[in-house]
Amino acid sequence: MMPTDPPSAFEHASPLARALVTAAVQRIETAGALDDAAELRQAFAAQPTRAAQVQARAWLLGQRLGLPQELARWRLWGGWVALALAVLVALAGLAAGRSVLAPDRSINAVAAFVSLLGLHALTLTVWLLGLLATLAGLHVRLGDWSLGRLALGLVARWPLDRGPHALELWRSFGAVMQRQRLWPWLTGLLSHGIWTVAFALTLAVLAFGFAFQTYRLSWQTTILSTEFFQHFVRVTGALPALLGFAVPDAQAVAQVGRAGAGFAPQAPGQREWAWWLMGCVAVYGLLPRALLALVSGWRWRAGLARLGGVDMADPEVQRVVRRLDALEPPPAVIDAEHPGGTDAAPAWPPAAPGAPDSRLVIGFELPSDVPWPLPDDPAAPPLRISGSQAERQRALQQLAAARPRSLLLLVHGAASPDRGTARFLREVAPLAQRVALWPVGDDGDARWREWLKSEGFDAVALVQSAQAALDWIATSEATDA
């Protein structure tokens, strides 16, 4: 498999993946700083801001440690683990419901109701209490006992293809979720999703069983009265009745209570009991879980959209920022009396800023040891940029504001023309009426001339000396010196 290009992988990574990898790298570095010289330089050159550079450095280190691959493993196994838990929950509920099935296919309706919905009601109450505690700012994670938390823990600890830093990534994941108050929505999305699938499977099995086998639903009691069960069925059947489910009336409830005395209820009455049980499972089990899964998913996505970047006040982040600051090139000092170290330098033609013969000179990625080859221009101070995204943007903004007639771009002649130079030239060329390129320190022009031609820069002039550059500035139309 071909390796992934690191900068491209970082650009396409989600904010959550960036935050998790950054937090995991910080946690790993608590045991000792990682060798990051190459990653630091690459992040500095690829990203425009310090926050993005910090995250890019962490991402590059994370790739070396296998952290993005670990996240991909989580996504691969997460769906299978959630589906397996849903099947287990459905089987557990059906097994509990079947435990109240008598040898003569008589089902205690109330006991079946409690068996199918009791665990669901308990776990839903725990999740709601955890949500209220989180919203109140209390550090109580009742979601740790939810199916969502169980699914996440199983995926993180799944032994197949698990990387050496899987636990560090899992702990960092928990810290990010806690800090952003996203735990209840993530665990809710997973838990309610699992319960929704489980109840859908349960309803399918109940419908199949009631459709092709004969069951007799009844209730038995030692101390409770008929009125209690009549009231229970009337209350629990109120909402299912609104959705069209049949509900046994008071007479039907009283009739099945006499089943133990040899009473044989009629088939139409048994259909009402079957629809009542399925309606209760759908209304009190399936629908709440499905609705809460949608709400949790909506809040989870909204939380991800608000997910912050790097905490720039963090001491560890500040340590990385100081090292990034050290990579900034020193400011160029241009000596008007000794430009370029030559004894006699040509003078600029007179011009005023904004005049038809206005100009701007940009030194693009010139090494710091290369002296500035032109005299100081009081009308248009030159720009010298190292190629970082922030400096490129500032240069483009200044060009867009000035719109000079003539733009002279100085590049390092000894370096090979690359895509970065071509991209910058394409960005600045539309902002000036005429553009010239000077490869400083290159005696031959064949290589750069061929490059300009191959890149389609036919309108860009090529100059090879300070005097030729000043002569080109002084002319009214572009010439190839």
NUNUTI-210613 format. One record per atom (N, C-alpha, C, O): x, y, z. Coordinates in pm, whole numbers, plus 50000, padded with zeros to 5 digits. Layout:
XYZ...
This chain:
500854988150000500005000050000500885012450000501875013150074500535022149916501335034249907501185042550032500085043250087502255049050081502145057450201501345069850171501325074850059500675074650274499875086850261500745099050276501625099450362500495109050193501255121550204500865128750331499695132150346501795131250426501435136650557500675149750552499625150750616501145160050479500385172450480498975170750426498035176650479498815162450320497495160350265496595153250366495425156750380497145143050436496365136050537495925145450647494805144450695496775154650688496405164050793495315173450745494375176350819495435178350622494435187650570493055181250562492045188050581493015168250533491735161350519491245155250649490145149650653492025156050755491595150450883490515159150946490505171350927489605152951020488545160251088489095167751208490145164051261488405178351253488855185351374488965176051495489855177751578488065166151505488135156851617489395148351608490075146451709489715143251490490915135051475492155143251508493075138151572492195155851464493355164251495493475166451646494565165651702492335169251710492375171651855492805159251931493575160152027492325147551889492675135151959494155131851942494815128052038494665133151820496075129951797496965139851871497985135951928496585152751871497365162851943497395159752093498455160352156496235156452150496175153252293496965140652324497625139852428496905130652236497635118252260499145120452253499895114852333499605128452157501035131352148501515138752272502585135952325500715148352320501085155452442501175145852560502075146952643500245136352567500275126552677501505117552666502135114352767501835113352544503005104852524504285112352559505225106552614504335125352526505545133152551505725136652698506775141952734504755133852783504975135852926506065126452978506695129353080506275115352909507345106052948508685109852888509695103752921508715119752802509955124052739509675129752601508865124252526510355140752568510125147252439510545138052325511535130852336509775138452215510055130452097511015137952005511075150252008511755130651925512635136651825511755141751710511215133851632511615154951702510655160751609511265171551520510525180051470512555171551498513175182351422512595183151281512245193951234512485171651213511955171651076510475175251076510035183050991509715169751170508275172651174508015187351206507085193351153508845193251293508665207351328508885216151206508105225351181509935213551131510205221651011509115219650906508705229250840508645207450890507615204950791506315211950828505645217650742505945211450956504725218351000504865233450985503915240250947506055238651016506295253151004506135257750860505585268550835506605249850767506545253850626505155251850566504815258550468504335242750621503075239050557501885246850609500895248050538501935252150733500745258250793500965273050820502085277150849499885281250812500055295750824500075300950967500675311450992499435294151061499315299151198500015289751294500245278051264500355295251413501025287251513500135275751561500625264651581498835278351579497945267651625497905256251524497965244551562497795259551396497785249151293499125242151285499185230151259500215249551308501535243351304501725233651421502335223051404501195237151538501285228151654500525215251624501025204251651499325216451568498555204551537499195196451425499185184151429499765203351324500415196151215501625188451265501855177051223502405194551354503545187451413503075174951487503655164251472502015176551568501505165051642500985154251547501155142351572500355158551437499825148651342500965140851276500875128651260502025147951239503175141151178503815131351275504185120251238503955135651401504475126351502503505114851525503915103351542502205117951524501205107451542501245097151431501035085251456501505101551309501645091951200502825082551224502755070651195503895088251275505055079851306504725069851417505255058751418503845073751510503485065051622502295056051592501955047451672501645058051475500505049751438499175054251495498245046251500499055066851539497795071351599496665072951498495555068351527496865079251381495765079651283495315065751240494135063451216496275056351229495895042751195495045036451305494145028451277495325040251430494515035151541493095040651533492135033351559492955053351499491615059051480490875052051367489675049551378491575048951259490945041651149490485027851195489445022951151491275021551283490875008451336489625009651421488755000951417489515020451498488295022751576487075023851485486035017751511487215031651378486075033151286485715019951220484535017251196486715011651191486444998851124485664989451214484694983251170486074988151341485454978551431484264984251507483474976651564484124997451510483065003351592481674998651552480874995151639481374998551422480054994451377479754979851409478644976451448480764971151392480554957051421480324954551569479474946451606481064961551654480884959851798479494964751841478824958351921479064976251786477734981551821476634971851775475674969551849476764966251655475764956751607475734944151694474654938951724476914939251734476954927451820476274930051954475554921452005476514941952011475844945252137474344946252120473584942052207473884951852007472444952851982471814938951976470744936752032472484929651908471954916051900471924909452038470954902652073472974911652117473014905852252471894911552339471264904152415471654924752330470584930752409469234925152367468394921952452469004923852236467744918252189467564903952237466474900252282468614895852228468524882052273468274881252423467524872752470468934890352500468724890452645467284893952679466684887652766466724903952611465344907652637464374896652599463424893852673464614890152484463724879252443463854867252537462864860552567465074864652582465254853552677464524856352808463914847452866464604869052854463884872452977462384871352956461654866653044461924875652838460494874352810460064859852798458964856152839460934851552741460584837252726460584830052860459964819452874461284835752957461334829153088459974829053157459744821053247459084837853113457744838053173456764829853090455554830253114457274822352990456414813952906456184800552976457134793553009454934797252997454584784553063454624773252960454614775852840454664760553007454704749252913453514748852819453624743752708452374754152862451194754052774451104766552688450014770252644452274773252664452354785552583451514796952641450994805352568451394796952773450724807952841451774817852889452744814052954451574830652855452524841052889451894850452991450784855252972452614852853099452194863053194452474876753131453624880953121451434883553088451584895753009452334906553085453214913053028452004908553213452654918953290454124915653314454984924353306454414902753343455804898753362456604900353232457774904153236455984897453117456654899452989456924914152965457984917852913455964922653001456144937152987457364941753066458194949253014457484937453190458614941553274459924935653223460954942353225459894923253176461124916853127461664923853003462874925652990460774927852912461194933952787461604948452804462444953352728461054955652902461294969952914462004974053043462364985753059462204964753135462774968553265464204973353256464524984053308465104965653192466514969753180466644982553099467464991153129465834983652997465814995952917465475008053003466145018352994464455006953087464065018053172465165021753271465395033553298465855011553325466925014253421468085021453354468555031553406468555016453242469705022753175469345036553121470195045553119468115038453077467705051553029467695061753144468085073253126467255057353261467265066253377468695070153415468965081753447469615060553410471015063453442471585073453343472295082753382471275071753214471795081053113471235095153134471975104953124469955096153164469355109353186469965116153308470205128253305470225108553415470865114453532472265119153499472685129853543472995111353421474335115553379474295128053294475155136753307473305129153205473155141053122472875153353209473475163853187471985152053306471685163353394472905167353475473145179253497473695157553520474905160753597475915168053511476565177353558476065163953386477005170753295476555184953266477365194253269475265186753238474755200153209474875209253330475005221353315474825203353451474975211253573476425213853609476705220653708477355208553530478775210753557479365201453659480485203753706478655190753695479175181153792480055171053721479735166753610481145167053784482065157353726481625143353764482325136153834480445139653716479905126353740479615120153604478765125053529480325109253573480155102853443479335090053461479875078953463477985091953474477145080153480477085072953347476685061353339477505080053241477565073653110478575062453104478575054653009479465061353206480425050453209479725036853216480305026653180478465036853264477735024253278476805021753160475985012653165476925029553054476025028252940476605018652836477785015252839475725014352744476185005852635477145013252543478035007152485476955026552530477855034352447479265034152500480215032152425479415036152630480745035652691481335021552679482535020052654480505011452697480984997752682481474995152540482514988852520480715000052441481124998052301482445005052272483324999252208482595017352319483845024652297485025017652363486095016452304484825013052487485905006252556486304993252487487494989952480485314985852436485634973452365486404976152237487344968952204486004986752164486704989952039488144994152069489064989852000488335002552172489685007252204490584995852250491794996152227490014985952315490814974752368490764962452279491294951952315490134963752163490044952252074491444947852034492224956051985491794935152053493204931252037493694930751893494894931951870492804929151795493244927651656493814940751603493144951051603495064940351558495744951851496495874963751591496014975151545495824961551721495924972651815497364977551821498294969551832497534990751814498864996651816499404997951957498674996052054500685001151970501305002152103500815013952185500965013952307500225023952119499775035952192498255036952195497695047852207497575025552185496115025552182495535030852313494565038452311496115026952426495575031352555495795046352576494935053152632496955051652532497175066052543496155073652460495655084052503495845068552342494835075052258493465074252323492675083652314493165062952388491875061352455491745071052572490695077152592492815072352651492755081752763492665096152714491955104352773493355099352607493255112752549491855115252495491335126352505491265104952438489885106152390488945109652504488085118452491489105102752617488265105752732488465119852783487515126552823489725124452784489995138052832489375148452741488805158252790489475146552609488875156152516487355156152530486745166852530486745144452541485285143652555484825150452685483815157452686485575148352792485215154452919485365169552913484495176852962486455174352853486695188752846485655195852759485255207052790485225189452653484245195452562482805192052599481875196152530482605184552708481275180452754480505173052644479325175652621481195164052578480585156352470480295141952509479715134352431480715138052630480505124052671479045119852663478755109552602478095127252724476715122252723476135121052584475315112152558476545129852492475975129252357476585117852277475885111352199477875115352294478475104052223477975090752277477555082052202478045089152411477535076752468476045075152443475555064052425475315086452442473895085752412473635081352269472765073052244474405086852175474235082852035474465067952018473695061151951475535062852079475825048652066474815040052143474305030152091474535043952268473625035952350472235035452290471655024752274471695047152257470335047452201470285040752065469285034552029471375042051988471405034951860471375019951879470675012851806472145014951976472155000552004470784995852052470284985552006470175003452143468844999752193467795000452083466874992252080467925010051992466955011051882467004998651794465964993051760468214994351759468344982051680467844970051758467184961251702468144969651888467714958351970466194957451977465644946551965465514968751995464044968652001463434965351865462394958951858464074969751757463574966151624463654951051604462724944951550464764944851647464884930251638463864923351729463284913151691463664928751848462694922851941461284923151882460564913251889460894934451826459564935551766459404925951649458344919951630460484924551570460394915251457460184900951506459384893651448460894896851611460754883251664459374881451726458744871051707458874891451801457534890451861456464889451753455564881151763456564897851651455564897451543455584883851473454534878251440456794878651450456884865551384456284854751473455534846151425456594855051603456074844851694454564845451707453894835151701454014857451725452564858751739451834855551609450674851451611452504857551494451834855051365451754840351332450794836051267452724832351374452774818451329452704808251442452814796251417452524812751565452354803551676451254808651767450944820551769450674799651842449574803251931450114805252072450704796152131449884817052124450244820152262449004825452334448134831552272448944823152463447824827852543448374837152651449074832752742448034850052640448504859952737447514861052851446304861752830448044861152971447194862053089447954868953200449104873153181447324870153315448044875253432447624866753552446474862553565448574864453638448314856953760448834865253878449814872553866448164863753989448544871154109448074863854232447154855554227448694866954342448284861354470447624871954558446684869054632448144884254549447664894554640447044906554568446324914354631447294908154437446784919754366445374917154313444984905654291444634927954295443244926754254443104928054103444044932154035441934924454052441654926053909441694940653870442154943953761441234949653959441224963853928442644969153905442834978053823443644963753977445024968153957445474965353814446064973953749445214953153765445644949653630444834957053525445364960353419443574959653553442784967653459443364981653447443494987153338443714987453561444305000853560445685000653492446015009853417446474990253518447804989353457447714988553305448454995553235446834980153254446704978653109446144991453048446564995352938445214998053116444625010453062445685021553054445735028752954446515022953157447535033553158448635030653056449005039352978449165018353058450255015152966449785014752821450585016852730448515012152798448025011452661447535024652607447105025152491447575035452685447045048352638447835053552518447245056952416449155054252530449965059352419449965050052298449825054852186450125036752316450025028052198448685029252126448625028252004447605031552204446295033052141446245045152049445565044951947446975055952086446995067752001447645064951865447355071751767448515054851860449185051151735448485039751664448995034651564447315035851713446525025751643446675011651694446095002451636447425009551802447554996051856446304992451936445765000752009445864980051922444704975351998445094973352144446204969052175444164976452236444404975252379443224967852441442074971452415443454957452522442354950252587441554959552678442124967952748440244957952677439414966052765439334959452902439954949052926438564965552993438474960553131437884946453135438304938253217436914943653046436304930353047437314919753003437344908853059438144923052902439144913552855440184910952963440654899652978440554921353039441514919553147440934910453254441634901853308439664912353285439034903953386438914889553339439034880253418438674887753207438524874153155439824866153165439804854653208440964872153124442214864553128442634861853270443444852853294442134869353365442454866653504441854853753553442294848253654440804848753481440174836253519440764824253445440214813253449441924826553375442524815753296442944804153384442874792453345443394807653506443834796953594442714787953638442954776653681441454792653630440304784853670439724776953553438584772353559440514775453448440074767753333439384775953227438794770253135439414789053237438784797753137439624798053010440844799653018439014796452895439714796552767439314809152691438224809552634440144819452686439794831952619439724829852469440394821152414438884838052403438714837152259439904843252185440624851552240440104838952059441234843551978441244858551956442314864551965440094865251928440164879951909440694887252031441444896952018440324882652149440844888952269442344886952285443034895852334442854875252243444284872852251445054881552152446174885652181444454884552036445114893651941445294907452003446324913851984444304912052078444414925052145445564925052245446314934852255445714913952320446824913252415448174913252342449114919552389448274906152230449524905952154449864919752101451014924252110448854926752045449114940251994449434949952107450244959052090448814948052223449144956652338450614954952377451304964952400451094942452385452484940152425453444946052321454414952652356453174943552192454044949052089453974964252085454974970952061452774969752108452634984452111453414990652225454015001252208453414984252341454184989452454455684989052425456404998452458456164978152363457584977252328457944988152227459014994152236457054990652131457345000852029457305014852087458195022852060456285017952167456095031652215457015035052331457565046052337457185025752423457995028652541459455024252527460305027852609459735016452424461105011952403461725017552276462695025152281461165013852161461765017652032461725032652007462755038551974460555038852021460435053051986461295062152073461995070652018461285060752207462165069552286463635067952251464365077852242464075055752231465485053652198465825059552061466885065552044464935057751963465195063251830465245078551834466125084651774464295084751906464275099351915465515104551989466115114451948465895097952098467075102252173468345099952094469305107552108468375089552011469545087551924469675099051825470775103851799468545103651769468585114951677469025127751748469835135251695468485130251868468875142151942470355141651980471075151551967470785130052027472205128752065473105130651944474155137051954472705125051829473495126851708473565141451667474625146151624472445148551679472435162751644473325170751737474095179251691473245168251869474075175451963475555171651950476435179951972475815159251913477195154751893477825162151775478955166951783477075163051664477595170051546477765184951576478725191151530476825190651652476955204851688478175206951778478875216951764478425197651869479605198751954480885197651876481855204551905480915188851776482105187651692482345200351613483495204351592481245206951568481415219351492482015230351579482695239251528481775229651710482325239751802483655235251863484205242151949484145223951818485375218651877486515228451857486855231851743487105232851966488175242751959489485236651911489635224451905490395245251877491705240751832492625238251949492255231752047493825243351939494845241052041494705251452152494435263152126494875247052275494895256252389496265262852393497235257152442496335275152340497615281852328498205285852463499385289152471497405285552569497925288652702498555276752772499155278252878498415264852713498995252952773500515253852772501095257452669501185250852883502655251952887503355243352782504345247552723502845231152760503475222552660503305228352519504215227452437502155234252493501955240652363502885252652349503445254952241503045260252455503935271752450505385267552424506135274752357505775256052475507115251052448507305248452298508335251852241506305242452236506375239952092506345253052014507035254451913505535262652060505425275451991506765282851992507155288851892507465282352105508775288952112509755282652013510565289751953509705269651997510585263251900510185266751757511045267751669508895268651733508455273151601508895287451575509285290851463508825295951677509285309751661510755310351624511185319251551511515300851675512945300951646513245297751499514355300351452512265292151428512475288951287512245300851195512575300351077511665311651251511435323451168512775329351123513685330551204512905332950996514165338750949514365352651008513395359751032515625356651032515865370051086515455380650983515535378150863515015392251030514625402850937515815407350853516925408850903515545409550726516615413750636516915428550657516005436850664518215431750666518675445450682519305449850550520285444050505518745459950491519225464650362520005477650384519445487650429521275477350352522145488950368522145496750237522635491950135521595508750243521495516950121522875521050071523055523149951523865522250163525185526650119525995515150061526885517549978525715502850101526465491350051525515480350006525555469450062524655482949908523695472749865524415461249797525185463149703524135449149845524705437349782526195436149798526785427149739526855444849876528285443749896529095448749777530295446049771528485455849682529195460849565529595475249588528995482349669530605479449516531105493249532530235503249458530005514349507529755499549340528955508949262527655502249225527645492549149526555507349277525245501449249524435511149165524505523249187523675506149070522855515148989521745521249074521355515649176521265532449033520225539849106518855536849047518725533848928517835537749133516465535549087516015547449002516385558849029515215544748900514575555948830513555562448921512895555548999513405575548913512455582449002511015577948973510615576348858510255576049082508835572749070508175575049203508825574349307506895577749202506125579949324505165568149344504685562449246504905564549468503965553449491502605556449429502075567549444502055546549361500755548249300500795554449163499755555149097501945559149116502055565048984501975554148878502105542348911501765557848750501705547548645502945538948638502865527448596504115544248678505335536248676505695531048815506875529248846504675528748900504925523449034505435509049023505175502248924506155504549125506765491449120506815485349261506635492049362507085472249261507255464949386508235453649360508185447049256509125451549456510135441049446509925431249561509795435349677509885418349529509675407849629510825397949618511095392549511511485395549731512475384849738511825372349793511445371949910511695362049711510945350049747511905338649780512625333749693511915334549908512715323149956514205324849925514885315249890514685337149939516125339449926516815335150056516375339150163517875327450050518575323550173519085335850247519375346250187519185334650378519605346150459521045350250432521435361650459521855340850380523245344350354523455350750216524575354450180522375351950139522465358550008522205373450029521105377150070523165382150001522945396650022521905402049925521735397049813521205412449971520185418749885520895425849769521745434449792520535422349646521335427049531520915440549475521515445149378519915446949531519415459549475519565470749577519595468249697519675482849530519735494249623518385496649688517355491749642518405504149795517175507549865516315516449776516825525449709515015513749776514075521549695513135528849790512255522649849513305541949806512435549249899510975549449855510085550849939510715547949725509335548549677508595535449701507375535549717509295524249705508645511249722509575501849796510345494649733509535501749929510405492750005510155478249965509005474249950511205470349948511035456549903510485447450012510565450450131509905436349967509445425850058510375413950047510815410449938510655407850161511495395850160510775385450244510675386750366510265375150178509455365150246510135351550234510815348550136509915343350337510545330150341509705319550273510175308350249508455322950241507595313150175506505307550263505725299250217506435311850391505365306950478504025312350430503955322550362502965305250467501635309050419501235322850469500615330450395501585326150592501225339250646501915350450569501285360550537503205348650540503925358950466503415360150323503325371150268503065349050263502505349450128501205357250126500955365050034500365355050226499095362150231499305377150251498605385250190500265380750336500525395150355501035401550226500665412750192501895394250153502395399550027501265401249926501215411149853500365391349921499235392349828498315403849865497795410749777498105406049995497265417350037497905430649999497205439749954499205431850018499885444349981499835446449830499625457649784500025435949754499935437049609498535441049564498365449549476497525434849626496145438049588495815452549619495035458749547496405458049727496135471949762496915481649672496375492049634498165478349637499005487549560498775486449410498825496449339498515474449360498355471949217499475478549137499195487049053500755475049160501865481749092501865478548942501355468248897502445487748869502575485348726503615474448700503415465648616504735475048773505845465748751506105457948879506215463748987506215444948867506515436048980507755428148945507785421048844508785429149029510035421849010510145411449121510135414749239510245398749081510315387749176511725381949175512195377049072512405382649291513755377449304513685363549367513055361749472514325353749304514375340249357515825335849364516705342249306516055324849435517415319649448517765311949321517205301349296518675317249244518995311249116519595297449126519395289149037520355294749233521005281749246520025270649281520325258849261518845274349332517845264349367517095259849242517075266849141516495248249251515715243149138514315249049142513725250049250513775253149029512385257949027511445247049079511565235449040510515250949166509625241049225508185245749215507885256549163507305237249266505865240349260505505252349348504585259849317506235253949459505945265449546506205278649475505405287949487507305279449402507595291649327506555293949218506095305149199506175283149147505175284449042503835288849098503145297149039503455283349213502185287049273502175301749315501195308749292503275306249376503345320249418503345329649298502725340349302504035325849190504075334249071502695335249008502325345848958501955324449010500585324848956499675333549042498735339648991499945334249172499115342349260499385357249244498465365349251500655360849223500995375149218500895380949078500705393049064501015372748975501035378048838499775385948803499905396348738498565381648841497385389548805497275402948879496445411348842498105405048982497995417149062498915428449013498935439149073499665426148908500535436348850500375436048699500025425748640500655447748634500505448548489501615440848418501375435148311502795440548474503915433748412504795427748522504945433448629505355416148492506105408548593507405403948530507455399648415508485404948610509775399648569510325390848680510045392848798511125380848641511725371348735513245372448725513825372248616513885373648842515355374448845515875363148932515745363749054516485352848872517145342448952518505347649001519495347248927518545352349122519745358749177520845348249193520635337549251522045351749140523185343049154523285332149050524145323449060522415332348947522465322248842523025328548716522425337848662524175323548668524815329448551524115325548421524085333348326523565313548415522905309148293521395310248305520845307648412520745314048199519305316048205518535304848137517305305348135519215294648081518515284348005517545276548092516405273948051517995272548214517145264248300515885271648342514785266048334516025284248385514865292048429513985295948310512765296748323514605298448195513815301948078512935290048035511765291748003513535277948037512765266048003511645263648105510555259248070511955266548231510925264648335509755274148315508595270048327510055286848286508975296448261508115292048143506895293348146508765286848041508025282447923507165270247955506005269447914507745260648029507005248448061505825251048154504825243948148505935261348239504845264548332503825274048270502825277248333504065278548149503115287348083503245302048119502285309548101504405306348171504615320348208505235327948089506325333448101504545328047977505085334647858505195349647875506055355947814504315355547959504315370047975505305374848081505445386848100505985365648149506925369348254508305371248191508835362248127508895383248212510235385948160511285379748249511045377448367512455376848193513565370948267514745380548262515235383948154515205385048381516365393948389517465386748467517195377448543518755391448447519865383948504520845392548582521875387448627520565405448599521485414048673520705425548733519555428048697521375432548826520725444048889520425454848786519355460848787521385457548698521165467948599520045464048502519225472348465520005451248462518945446748374517585447848442516585451048378517555445048572516295446248645515825460748650514645463648630516775470048679516395484048685516025489448547515135497848535516695484648443516325488748308514925483848273514155490948208514605471848317513245466548290512195474748365511115477548312512515478648488511595486948563511385500248492510265505448488512435505548435512355518848375511625518948242511165529448199511515507748178510845507448048509345507548063508825504648171508645510747959507195511547961506545498447924505335497047939507305488747874506735475747839507765464947871508955467747879507285452647890508165441847932509145438347822508795437847704510385435947863511425431447770512125419547831512135417947953512685411447749513465399947797514925403847791515525404247683515525406747909516885412147909517845401447863519045403847856
